[in-house]
Amino acid sequence: MKVSVDPDICQGHGVCRMSAPELFHLREEDGQAYVKSEDVPAGAEEAARLGAASCPERAITVRDT
């Protein structure tokens, strides 16, 4: 599974970070979310889906590989 954040859509609400802090991080300069790696670790699939579902801007994409 892969997860990504579209920086053109993300508004920096931080809800994804609150939902899945092990996957989503926030940039200090603008608060926008990012992932350190698009590859979702085994066992974190549900967290990736939760983070994506919690995004009010729908800036997060989760896809099966």
DOFIKE-417257 format. One record per atom (N, C-alpha, C, CB): residue number from 1; residue in three letters; atom name; x, z, y. Coordinates in nm, 2 decimals. Glycine has a CB too. Layout:
N
paba vogu drengu east up north
NUM ALA CA X Z Y
...
end
This chain:
65
paba vogu drengu east up north
1 MET N 0.08 0.00 -0.12
1 MET CA 0.00 0.00 0.00
1 MET C 0.09 0.00 0.12
1 MET CB -0.10 0.12 0.00
2 LYS N 0.04 -0.07 0.23
2 LYS CA 0.11 -0.07 0.35
2 LYS C 0.02 -0.03 0.47
2 LYS CB 0.17 -0.22 0.38
3 VAL N 0.08 0.03 0.57
3 VAL CA 0.00 0.07 0.69
3 VAL C 0.08 0.03 0.81
3 VAL CB -0.03 0.22 0.69
4 SER N 0.01 -0.01 0.91
4 SER CA 0.07 -0.05 1.04
4 SER C -0.02 -0.02 1.16
4 SER CB 0.11 -0.20 1.04
5 VAL N 0.04 0.00 1.27
5 VAL CA -0.03 0.03 1.40
5 VAL C -0.01 -0.08 1.49
5 VAL CB 0.01 0.17 1.46
6 ASP N -0.11 -0.14 1.55
6 ASP CA -0.10 -0.25 1.65
6 ASP C -0.07 -0.18 1.78
6 ASP CB -0.23 -0.34 1.65
7 PRO N 0.05 -0.20 1.84
7 PRO CA 0.08 -0.13 1.97
7 PRO C 0.00 -0.19 2.09
7 PRO CB 0.22 -0.15 2.00
8 ASP N -0.06 -0.31 2.07
8 ASP CA -0.14 -0.37 2.17
8 ASP C -0.28 -0.32 2.18
8 ASP CB -0.14 -0.52 2.15
9 ILE N -0.32 -0.25 2.07
9 ILE CA -0.45 -0.19 2.07
9 ILE C -0.45 -0.04 2.08
9 ILE CB -0.52 -0.23 1.94
10 CYS N -0.35 0.02 2.03
10 CYS CA -0.34 0.17 2.03
10 CYS C -0.34 0.22 2.18
10 CYS CB -0.21 0.22 1.96
11 GLN N -0.43 0.32 2.20
11 GLN CA -0.44 0.39 2.33
11 GLN C -0.38 0.53 2.33
11 GLN CB -0.59 0.39 2.37
12 GLY N -0.32 0.57 2.22
12 GLY CA -0.25 0.70 2.22
12 GLY C -0.34 0.82 2.21
12 GLY CB -0.17 0.71 2.34
13 HIS N -0.46 0.81 2.15
13 HIS CA -0.55 0.92 2.14
13 HIS C -0.48 1.03 2.05
13 HIS CB -0.68 0.87 2.08
14 GLY N -0.40 0.99 1.95
14 GLY CA -0.34 1.08 1.86
14 GLY C -0.42 1.14 1.75
14 GLY CB -0.29 1.20 1.94
15 VAL N -0.54 1.08 1.73
15 VAL CA -0.62 1.13 1.62
15 VAL C -0.56 1.10 1.48
15 VAL CB -0.77 1.07 1.63
16 CYS N -0.50 0.98 1.47
16 CYS CA -0.43 0.95 1.34
16 CYS C -0.33 1.05 1.31
16 CYS CB -0.37 0.81 1.35
17 ARG N -0.25 1.09 1.41
17 ARG CA -0.15 1.20 1.39
17 ARG C -0.21 1.33 1.34
17 ARG CB -0.06 1.22 1.52
18 MET N -0.32 1.36 1.40
18 MET CA -0.39 1.49 1.36
18 MET C -0.44 1.47 1.22
18 MET CB -0.50 1.52 1.46
19 SER N -0.49 1.35 1.18
19 SER CA -0.54 1.33 1.05
19 SER C -0.44 1.32 0.94
19 SER CB -0.63 1.21 1.05
20 ALA N -0.33 1.26 0.97
20 ALA CA -0.22 1.23 0.87
20 ALA C -0.08 1.24 0.93
20 ALA CB -0.24 1.09 0.80
21 PRO N -0.04 1.36 0.97
21 PRO CA 0.09 1.38 1.03
21 PRO C 0.21 1.34 0.95
21 PRO CB 0.10 1.52 1.08
22 GLU N 0.19 1.33 0.82
22 GLU CA 0.30 1.28 0.74
22 GLU C 0.33 1.13 0.75
22 GLU CB 0.28 1.32 0.59
23 LEU N 0.24 1.06 0.80
23 LEU CA 0.25 0.91 0.81
23 LEU C 0.26 0.86 0.96
23 LEU CB 0.13 0.85 0.75
24 PHE N 0.18 0.92 1.05
24 PHE CA 0.17 0.87 1.18
24 PHE C 0.25 0.96 1.28
24 PHE CB 0.03 0.86 1.23
25 HIS N 0.32 0.90 1.37
25 HIS CA 0.40 0.97 1.47
25 HIS C 0.36 0.91 1.61
25 HIS CB 0.56 0.95 1.44
26 LEU N 0.39 0.99 1.71
26 LEU CA 0.36 0.95 1.85
26 LEU C 0.49 0.93 1.93
26 LEU CB 0.27 1.05 1.91
27 ARG N 0.50 0.82 2.00
27 ARG CA 0.61 0.80 2.09
27 ARG C 0.60 0.90 2.21
27 ARG CB 0.62 0.65 2.14
28 GLU N 0.72 0.96 2.24
28 GLU CA 0.72 1.05 2.35
28 GLU C 0.69 0.99 2.49
28 GLU CB 0.86 1.12 2.36
29 GLU N 0.73 0.86 2.51
29 GLU CA 0.72 0.80 2.64
29 GLU C 0.57 0.76 2.67
29 GLU CB 0.80 0.68 2.64
30 ASP N 0.49 0.73 2.57
30 ASP CA 0.35 0.69 2.61
30 ASP C 0.25 0.74 2.51
30 ASP CB 0.35 0.54 2.61
31 GLY N 0.29 0.81 2.41
31 GLY CA 0.19 0.87 2.32
31 GLY C 0.13 0.78 2.22
31 GLY CB 0.08 0.93 2.39
32 GLN N 0.18 0.65 2.22
32 GLN CA 0.13 0.56 2.12
32 GLN C 0.18 0.59 1.98
32 GLN CB 0.17 0.41 2.16
33 ALA N 0.09 0.56 1.88
33 ALA CA 0.12 0.59 1.74
33 ALA C 0.21 0.48 1.68
33 ALA CB -0.01 0.60 1.66
34 TYR N 0.29 0.52 1.58
34 TYR CA 0.37 0.43 1.51
34 TYR C 0.39 0.49 1.37
34 TYR CB 0.50 0.40 1.58
35 VAL N 0.43 0.41 1.27
35 VAL CA 0.47 0.46 1.14
35 VAL C 0.62 0.43 1.13
35 VAL CB 0.39 0.39 1.03
36 LYS N 0.69 0.52 1.06
36 LYS CA 0.84 0.50 1.04
36 LYS C 0.86 0.39 0.94
36 LYS CB 0.90 0.63 1.00
37 SER N 0.77 0.38 0.84
37 SER CA 0.78 0.28 0.74
37 SER C 0.64 0.23 0.71
37 SER CB 0.85 0.33 0.61
38 GLU N 0.62 0.10 0.69
38 GLU CA 0.49 0.05 0.66
38 GLU C 0.46 0.08 0.52
38 GLU CB 0.49 -0.10 0.68
39 ASP N 0.56 0.11 0.43
39 ASP CA 0.53 0.14 0.29
39 ASP C 0.47 0.28 0.28
39 ASP CB 0.66 0.13 0.21
40 VAL N 0.35 0.30 0.23
40 VAL CA 0.29 0.43 0.21
40 VAL C 0.34 0.49 0.08
40 VAL CB 0.13 0.41 0.21
41 PRO N 0.40 0.61 0.09
41 PRO CA 0.45 0.68 -0.03
41 PRO C 0.34 0.71 -0.13
41 PRO CB 0.52 0.81 0.01
42 ALA N 0.38 0.71 -0.25
42 ALA CA 0.28 0.74 -0.36
42 ALA C 0.22 0.88 -0.33
42 ALA CB 0.35 0.74 -0.50
43 GLY N 0.09 0.88 -0.34
43 GLY CA 0.02 1.01 -0.32
43 GLY C -0.03 1.02 -0.18
43 GLY CB 0.11 1.12 -0.35
44 ALA N 0.01 0.93 -0.09
44 ALA CA -0.03 0.94 0.05
44 ALA C -0.13 0.83 0.09
44 ALA CB 0.09 0.93 0.15
45 GLU N -0.19 0.76 -0.01
45 GLU CA -0.28 0.66 0.02
45 GLU C -0.41 0.70 0.09
45 GLU CB -0.32 0.59 -0.11
46 GLU N -0.46 0.82 0.05
46 GLU CA -0.58 0.87 0.11
46 GLU C -0.55 0.91 0.25
46 GLU CB -0.64 0.99 0.03
47 ALA N -0.44 0.96 0.28
47 ALA CA -0.40 1.00 0.42
47 ALA C -0.39 0.88 0.51
47 ALA CB -0.26 1.08 0.42
48 ALA N -0.34 0.77 0.45
48 ALA CA -0.33 0.64 0.53
48 ALA C -0.47 0.59 0.56
48 ALA CB -0.25 0.54 0.45
49 ARG N -0.56 0.60 0.47
49 ARG CA -0.70 0.55 0.49
49 ARG C -0.77 0.65 0.59
49 ARG CB -0.78 0.55 0.36
50 LEU N -0.74 0.78 0.58
50 LEU CA -0.80 0.87 0.67
50 LEU C -0.75 0.85 0.82
50 LEU CB -0.77 1.02 0.63
51 GLY N -0.62 0.83 0.83
51 GLY CA -0.57 0.80 0.96
51 GLY C -0.63 0.67 1.02
51 GLY CB -0.42 0.78 0.95
52 ALA N -0.64 0.57 0.94
52 ALA CA -0.70 0.44 0.99
52 ALA C -0.84 0.46 1.03
52 ALA CB -0.69 0.33 0.88
53 ALA N -0.92 0.53 0.95
53 ALA CA -1.06 0.55 0.98
53 ALA C -1.08 0.64 1.10
53 ALA CB -1.13 0.62 0.85
54 SER N -0.99 0.73 1.13
54 SER CA -1.00 0.82 1.24
54 SER C -0.97 0.75 1.38
54 SER CB -0.91 0.94 1.22
55 CYS N -0.91 0.64 1.38
55 CYS CA -0.86 0.57 1.50
55 CYS C -0.98 0.51 1.58
55 CYS CB -0.76 0.46 1.47
56 PRO N -1.01 0.57 1.70
56 PRO CA -1.12 0.52 1.77
56 PRO C -1.11 0.37 1.82
56 PRO CB -1.15 0.61 1.89
57 GLU N -0.98 0.33 1.83
57 GLU CA -0.96 0.19 1.87
57 GLU C -0.95 0.09 1.76
57 GLU CB -0.83 0.18 1.96
58 ARG N -0.95 0.14 1.64
58 ARG CA -0.93 0.06 1.52
58 ARG C -0.79 -0.02 1.52
58 ARG CB -1.04 -0.04 1.50
59 ALA N -0.69 0.05 1.57
59 ALA CA -0.56 -0.01 1.58
59 ALA C -0.47 0.00 1.45
59 ALA CB -0.48 0.06 1.69
60 ILE N -0.52 0.06 1.35
60 ILE CA -0.45 0.08 1.23
60 ILE C -0.50 0.00 1.12
60 ILE CB -0.45 0.23 1.19
61 THR N -0.41 -0.07 1.05
61 THR CA -0.44 -0.16 0.94
61 THR C -0.38 -0.10 0.81
61 THR CB -0.39 -0.30 0.96
62 VAL N -0.46 -0.09 0.71
62 VAL CA -0.41 -0.05 0.58
62 VAL C -0.44 -0.16 0.48
62 VAL CB -0.48 0.09 0.53
63 ARG N -0.34 -0.20 0.41
63 ARG CA -0.36 -0.31 0.31
63 ARG C -0.30 -0.28 0.18
63 ARG CB -0.31 -0.44 0.37
64 ASP N -0.36 -0.32 0.07
64 ASP CA -0.31 -0.30 -0.06
64 ASP C -0.20 -0.41 -0.08
64 ASP CB -0.42 -0.30 -0.17
65 THR N -0.10 -0.38 -0.16
65 THR CA 0.00 -0.48 -0.18
65 THR C 0.00 -0.52 -0.33
65 THR CB 0.14 -0.43 -0.14
end
